């Protein structure tokens, strides 16, 4: 068997655990070899024990699937701010790395986004074919920031023209629309059905008031300098997820959004275990990011792939497009990924990230972006694209 047929994307799908409406057997029927998941029931900052890891692993393997990628082992806000018991949380994180390695897990995904992991203003944006997608509308977000959340000092982040447009937009907006935007922007963390409250977010923002991008980046590097050597020692790799969206919102710094951000992060701890979860959707929402060039540059340190596509406009709005039909040239991305796998002689885990709510899933309540059928469509398209690229290169 030649290298071209040996090294290929390890196809997975995200699974939110026993309460996920998407069944493990359905994921297996879709053709996935495994799932990526997390122990969402363990409070952030506490240790993931061997017992809990093995329980989850046994559940997955009973459906004929594997679990080698964690998404995510969360980093506490205390670590991000370096407040409270942050050093104990780092020690707990190190122990969690040792424990997951002992259970055969290989990739640990995490992020360093303050307060909100990701943000969309519409989680049911209707497309022309009547399927539904995730959407970020910048004008709606400004209304949320200024009037619905009421963040102190928010006016300073916008131009006079944006402020005037937001005022008019807000005054013309029906109450139901205001409530919808408010609810969408305060969705809970992945794996949780509990939304944030206005007071919780304002208090959290206040705790970050003194932290700028330089300080947050230093805190990230401090964290990595302590945990990555442990990961390297026990045989797991760290994969940071980029910011989503990849620019500042709510006055919060964004430090994993550009090519330079990624280079700085990898240079801070130049060990192979310090790597990336390369998300083409998050990075692709920023028009200055050249994704194929970034994959060429960072390929050896890409440990996990999220493949999805967005379509954006000049106003900063974007929606989740079909996996092969957005502003990102997915063929060029896949060609670089396949080339990297052959050069480095390894398979890279991948999942089709997000998906349109469509067909029978339109009648189900699912976590936004994670209904089954839309992701299955994306997986099928990406699987076919990879096969075509591999055959072409061989």
C-alpha positions as CSV (number, residue, x, y, z in Angstrom):
1,X,0.0,0.0,0.0
2,X,1.5,3.4,-1.0
3,X,1.6,6.5,1.2
4,X,-1.2,8.2,-0.8
5,X,-3.7,5.5,0.4
6,X,-2.3,5.2,3.9
7,X,-2.5,8.7,5.2
8,X,-5.9,10.3,5.1
9,X,-8.3,12.4,7.2
10,X,-9.5,10.6,10.3
11,X,-13.2,11.5,9.9
12,X,-15.1,12.3,13.1
13,X,-18.1,14.2,14.3
14,X,-18.7,16.2,17.4
15,X,-20.9,14.5,20.0
16,X,-22.1,16.3,23.1
17,X,-22.5,13.2,25.3
18,X,-25.4,11.1,26.5
19,X,-27.9,13.9,26.2
20,X,-27.1,14.7,22.6
21,X,-30.1,14.2,20.3
22,X,-27.7,12.9,17.7
23,X,-27.2,9.2,18.5
24,X,-23.8,7.5,18.4
25,X,-25.1,4.9,16.0
26,X,-26.2,7.6,13.6
27,X,-22.7,9.0,13.6
28,X,-21.3,5.6,12.9
29,X,-23.9,5.1,10.1
30,X,-22.7,8.4,8.5
31,X,-19.3,6.7,8.0
32,X,-17.3,8.3,10.8
33,X,-14.5,6.4,12.5
34,X,-14.9,8.2,15.7
35,X,-16.3,11.2,17.7
36,X,-14.8,14.2,19.4
37,X,-16.4,15.0,22.7
38,X,-15.8,16.3,26.2
39,X,-16.8,15.7,29.8
40,X,-19.1,18.7,30.0
41,X,-20.4,17.6,33.4
42,X,-17.1,18.2,35.1
43,X,-16.8,21.8,36.4
44,X,-14.2,23.9,34.6
45,X,-10.9,23.9,36.6
46,X,-11.4,20.4,38.1
47,X,-9.5,17.3,37.2
48,X,-10.8,14.9,34.5
49,X,-10.3,11.6,36.3
50,X,-9.3,8.3,34.7
51,X,-12.6,6.8,35.9
52,X,-14.7,9.4,34.1
53,X,-12.6,9.3,31.0
54,X,-13.0,5.5,30.8
55,X,-16.7,5.7,31.3
56,X,-17.1,8.0,28.4
57,X,-14.7,6.0,26.2
58,X,-16.6,2.7,26.9
59,X,-19.9,4.3,25.9
60,X,-18.4,5.4,22.6
61,X,-16.6,2.1,21.9
62,X,-19.9,0.2,22.5
63,X,-21.2,1.9,19.3
64,X,-18.1,0.7,17.4
65,X,-16.5,4.2,17.4
66,X,-13.2,5.6,18.8
67,X,-12.5,8.6,21.0
68,X,-9.0,10.1,20.6
69,X,-9.8,13.8,20.3
70,X,-11.1,15.9,23.2
71,X,-13.1,19.0,22.4
72,X,-12.7,20.7,24.6
73,X,-10.7,20.5,27.9
74,X,-11.7,24.0,28.9
75,X,-9.3,26.6,30.3
76,X,-10.8,28.5,33.3
77,X,-11.4,32.2,33.3
78,X,-9.2,32.3,36.4
79,X,-6.3,31.0,34.2
80,X,-7.1,33.5,31.4
81,X,-7.2,36.4,33.9
82,X,-4.5,35.0,36.3
83,X,-6.8,35.6,39.3
84,X,-8.1,33.4,42.1
85,X,-7.0,29.8,42.1
86,X,-5.5,30.0,38.6
87,X,-2.3,28.3,39.5
88,X,-4.2,25.4,41.1
89,X,-6.3,25.2,37.9
90,X,-3.1,24.8,35.9
91,X,-1.9,22.0,38.2
92,X,-5.3,20.3,37.7
93,X,-5.0,20.8,33.9
94,X,-1.6,19.0,34.0
95,X,-3.2,16.1,35.9
96,X,-6.0,15.9,33.5
97,X,-3.5,15.7,30.6
98,X,-1.8,12.8,32.4
99,X,-5.1,11.1,32.9
100,X,-6.4,11.4,29.4
101,X,-3.1,10.2,28.0
102,X,-3.3,7.1,30.2
103,X,-6.8,6.4,28.7
104,X,-5.4,6.5,25.1
105,X,-6.6,10.0,24.1
106,X,-4.3,11.9,21.8
107,X,-5.5,15.4,21.0
108,X,-6.6,18.0,23.5
109,X,-8.6,20.9,21.9
110,X,-9.1,24.1,23.9
111,X,-9.6,27.8,23.4
112,X,-8.5,31.1,25.0
113,X,-11.6,33.2,24.2
114,X,-12.7,35.4,27.1
115,X,-16.3,35.1,28.5
116,X,-18.1,33.9,25.3
117,X,-16.7,31.0,23.3
118,X,-18.4,32.1,20.1
119,X,-21.2,34.4,19.1
120,X,-23.9,34.6,16.4
121,X,-26.8,37.0,16.2
122,X,-29.1,34.5,14.4
123,X,-29.1,30.7,14.8
124,X,-32.0,30.1,12.4
125,X,-31.0,32.2,9.4
126,X,-33.2,30.9,6.5
127,X,-31.4,30.2,3.3
128,X,-33.1,30.3,-0.2
129,X,-33.7,26.5,0.0
130,X,-35.4,26.9,3.4
131,X,-32.7,25.2,5.4
132,X,-31.3,27.2,8.3
133,X,-27.8,28.4,9.1
134,X,-25.9,30.3,11.7
135,X,-25.4,34.0,10.9
136,X,-23.5,37.0,12.3
137,X,-25.1,40.3,11.5
138,X,-22.9,43.2,12.6
139,X,-25.7,45.8,12.8
140,X,-27.7,43.5,15.0
141,X,-24.7,42.9,17.2
142,X,-24.2,46.6,17.7
143,X,-27.8,46.9,18.8
144,X,-27.3,44.0,21.2
145,X,-24.1,45.6,22.6
146,X,-25.5,49.1,23.0
147,X,-29.2,48.6,23.9
148,X,-29.9,45.0,24.8
149,X,-26.8,44.2,26.9
150,X,-26.1,47.8,27.7
151,X,-22.4,47.4,28.1
152,X,-20.9,50.4,29.8
153,X,-18.6,52.4,27.5
154,X,-19.6,50.4,24.4
155,X,-20.2,53.7,22.4
156,X,-16.4,54.2,22.3
157,X,-16.0,51.1,20.1
158,X,-18.1,52.4,17.2
159,X,-18.0,55.3,14.7
160,X,-20.6,58.1,14.9
161,X,-22.2,56.7,11.7
162,X,-22.5,53.2,13.3
163,X,-24.0,54.7,16.4
164,X,-26.6,56.6,14.5
165,X,-27.5,53.6,12.3
166,X,-27.7,51.4,15.4
167,X,-30.1,53.8,17.1
168,X,-32.4,53.9,14.0
169,X,-32.2,50.1,13.7
170,X,-33.1,49.6,17.3
171,X,-36.0,52.0,17.2
172,X,-37.5,50.3,14.2
173,X,-36.9,46.8,15.5
174,X,-40.0,44.8,16.8
175,X,-39.8,43.6,20.4
176,X,-39.8,39.9,19.3
177,X,-36.8,40.6,17.1
178,X,-34.9,42.3,20.0
179,X,-35.7,39.3,22.2
180,X,-34.5,36.8,19.5
181,X,-31.1,38.7,19.1
182,X,-30.7,38.9,22.9
183,X,-31.3,35.2,23.3
184,X,-29.0,34.2,20.4
185,X,-26.1,36.3,21.7
186,X,-26.4,34.8,25.2
187,X,-26.5,31.2,24.3
188,X,-24.7,29.0,26.8
189,X,-21.4,27.3,26.3
190,X,-21.2,24.3,23.9
191,X,-22.7,21.2,25.7
192,X,-24.9,23.4,27.9
193,X,-28.6,24.2,27.6
194,X,-28.3,27.0,30.2
195,X,-28.0,30.5,28.6
196,X,-26.0,33.3,30.1
197,X,-27.8,36.1,31.8
198,X,-27.2,39.8,31.2
199,X,-25.8,40.3,34.7
200,X,-23.5,37.3,34.3
201,X,-22.0,38.7,31.1
202,X,-21.7,42.3,32.4
203,X,-19.9,41.1,35.5
204,X,-17.6,38.9,33.5
205,X,-16.8,41.7,31.1
206,X,-16.0,43.9,34.1
207,X,-13.5,41.3,35.4
208,X,-11.7,41.6,32.1
209,X,-11.8,45.4,32.0
210,X,-8.0,45.7,32.7
211,X,-6.9,43.0,30.4
212,X,-5.8,44.0,26.9
213,X,-4.5,41.8,24.0
214,X,-0.9,42.0,25.2
215,X,-1.8,40.9,28.7
216,X,-4.1,38.1,27.5
217,X,-1.5,36.8,25.1
218,X,1.1,36.8,28.0
219,X,-1.4,34.8,30.1
220,X,-1.9,32.3,27.3
221,X,1.9,31.9,26.8
222,X,2.3,31.4,30.6
223,X,-0.3,28.7,30.5
224,X,1.3,26.9,27.6
225,X,4.8,27.1,29.1
226,X,3.5,25.1,32.0
227,X,1.2,22.6,30.4
228,X,2.7,21.8,27.0
229,X,5.9,20.1,28.4
230,X,3.5,17.8,30.4
231,X,1.6,17.1,27.2
232,X,4.8,16.4,25.3
233,X,6.0,14.1,28.1
234,X,2.8,12.0,28.2
235,X,2.3,11.8,24.4
236,X,-0.7,14.1,23.8
237,X,-0.8,17.2,21.7
238,X,-2.5,20.5,22.4
239,X,-4.7,22.1,19.7
240,X,-6.0,25.7,20.2
241,X,-9.2,26.7,18.5
242,X,-9.1,30.2,16.9
243,X,-11.3,33.0,17.9
244,X,-14.9,33.0,16.6
245,X,-15.5,35.5,15.2
246,X,-11.8,36.4,14.7
247,X,-12.0,40.0,15.8
248,X,-12.8,42.0,18.9
249,X,-16.3,42.0,20.3
250,X,-17.7,43.5,23.5
251,X,-14.4,45.2,24.1
252,X,-12.7,41.9,24.6
253,X,-9.3,41.1,23.2
254,X,-8.9,38.5,20.5
255,X,-5.4,36.9,20.3
256,X,-5.9,33.8,18.1
257,X,-7.3,35.4,14.9
258,X,-4.5,36.0,12.4
259,X,-1.4,34.4,10.9
260,X,0.8,36.4,13.2
261,X,-1.2,35.3,16.2
262,X,-0.7,31.7,15.3
263,X,3.0,32.2,14.7
264,X,3.5,34.0,18.0
265,X,1.7,31.1,19.8
266,X,3.8,28.4,18.3
267,X,7.0,30.3,18.8
268,X,6.1,30.8,22.5
269,X,6.5,27.1,23.1
270,X,8.3,25.5,20.2
271,X,7.5,21.9,21.1
272,X,5.6,19.6,18.7
273,X,2.8,19.2,21.3
274,X,2.0,22.9,21.0
275,X,-0.3,23.0,18.0
276,X,-3.4,24.1,16.3
277,X,-7.0,23.2,15.8
278,X,-7.2,24.8,12.3
279,X,-10.8,26.0,11.9
280,X,-11.4,27.1,8.3
281,X,-14.7,28.7,9.4
282,X,-13.4,30.9,12.2
283,X,-10.2,31.9,10.4
284,X,-12.0,32.3,7.1
285,X,-14.4,34.9,8.5
286,X,-11.5,37.3,8.5
287,X,-10.9,38.2,4.8
288,X,-7.1,38.9,5.3
289,X,-6.4,35.3,6.3
290,X,-5.0,33.3,3.4
291,X,-6.0,29.8,4.5
292,X,-4.1,27.6,2.1
293,X,-0.9,29.6,2.8
294,X,-1.5,29.4,6.5
295,X,-1.9,25.6,6.2
296,X,1.4,25.4,4.3
297,X,3.1,27.5,6.9
298,X,1.8,25.7,10.0
299,X,1.1,22.3,8.6
300,X,3.4,20.3,10.9
301,X,1.7,21.8,14.0
302,X,-1.9,21.3,12.8
303,X,-3.2,18.5,15.0
304,X,-7.0,18.8,14.3
305,X,-9.1,20.2,11.5
306,X,-12.5,21.9,11.6
307,X,-13.7,22.2,8.0
308,X,-16.5,24.5,7.3
309,X,-17.2,27.5,5.1
310,X,-18.6,31.0,5.5
311,X,-19.8,33.7,3.1
312,X,-19.0,37.2,4.2
313,X,-19.6,40.8,3.1
314,X,-17.8,44.1,3.5
315,X,-20.0,45.1,6.5
316,X,-18.6,42.3,8.6
317,X,-21.6,40.0,8.3
318,X,-21.2,36.3,7.5
319,X,-23.2,33.1,7.5
320,X,-22.3,29.4,7.4
321,X,-22.4,28.5,3.8
322,X,-22.3,25.0,2.3
323,X,-19.0,23.3,3.0
324,X,-17.8,23.5,-0.6
325,X,-19.5,26.8,-1.5
326,X,-18.3,29.8,0.6
327,X,-15.5,32.3,0.4
328,X,-12.9,29.7,1.3
329,X,-11.6,27.7,-1.6
330,X,-12.1,24.3,0.0
331,X,-10.4,22.5,-2.8
332,X,-7.2,24.5,-2.3
333,X,-7.5,23.9,1.5
334,X,-7.9,20.1,1.0
335,X,-5.0,20.0,-1.5
336,X,-2.7,21.5,1.1
337,X,-4.0,19.2,3.9
338,X,-3.5,16.1,1.8
339,X,0.0,17.2,0.9
340,X,0.9,17.8,4.5
341,X,-0.4,14.3,5.6
342,X,1.8,12.7,2.9
343,X,4.9,14.7,3.8
344,X,4.6,14.2,7.5
345,X,3.3,10.6,7.1
346,X,0.4,11.0,9.5
347,X,-3.4,11.1,9.4
348,X,-5.0,14.3,10.8
349,X,-8.4,14.1,12.6
350,X,-11.1,16.2,11.0
351,X,-14.7,16.9,11.6
352,X,-17.2,18.7,9.4
353,X,-17.9,21.8,11.5
354,X,-21.4,23.1,11.8
355,X,-24.1,22.2,9.3
356,X,-27.4,23.5,8.0
357,X,-30.5,22.5,9.8
358,X,-32.4,20.7,7.0
359,X,-34.9,17.9,6.2
360,X,-36.3,16.1,9.2
361,X,-34.0,18.0,11.5
362,X,-36.0,21.1,10.9
363,X,-38.6,19.6,13.3
364,X,-36.0,18.8,16.1
365,X,-34.4,20.9,18.8
366,X,-30.7,20.6,18.4
367,X,-27.7,22.6,19.5
368,X,-27.2,25.3,16.9
369,X,-24.9,24.1,14.1
370,X,-24.9,20.5,15.3
371,X,-28.0,18.9,13.8
372,X,-27.1,15.6,12.2
373,X,-28.2,15.8,8.5
374,X,-26.5,19.0,7.6
375,X,-23.2,17.8,9.0
376,X,-23.7,14.5,7.2
377,X,-24.0,16.4,4.0
378,X,-20.8,18.3,4.8
379,X,-19.0,15.1,5.7
380,X,-20.0,13.4,2.4
381,X,-18.9,16.4,0.4
382,X,-15.5,16.6,2.2
383,X,-15.0,12.9,2.0
384,X,-15.5,13.0,-1.8
385,X,-13.3,16.1,-2.2
386,X,-10.5,14.4,-0.2
387,X,-10.7,11.3,-2.4
388,X,-10.6,13.3,-5.6
389,X,-7.6,15.3,-4.4
390,X,-5.7,12.2,-3.2
391,X,-6.3,10.4,-6.5
392,X,-5.3,13.5,-8.5
393,X,-2.0,13.8,-6.5
394,X,-1.2,10.1,-7.0
